[in-house]
Amino acid sequence: KKCSYKYCINDRLTASCTGDVKNGLVFCGANAYKMDSILPVSEIFSQFVRDAESVYKEDV
């Protein structure tokens, strides 16, 4: 369904999904202002693994 309104929520959500965060609608949590960077998921998980490995090595 195509919106006839000046501001269409569907258009804004679609823009965000395709990477257009300037014109899209992006949701965030209450603590988003604390973030200083946006990282790829692969980098975040790599950091999780490194942290877990360092804790495991300390316990062994």
Buried (B, 14 or more C-beta within 10 A) or exposed (E): EEEEEEEBEEBBBBBBEEEEEEEBBEEEEEEEEEEEEEEEEEEEEEEEEEEEEEEEEEEE
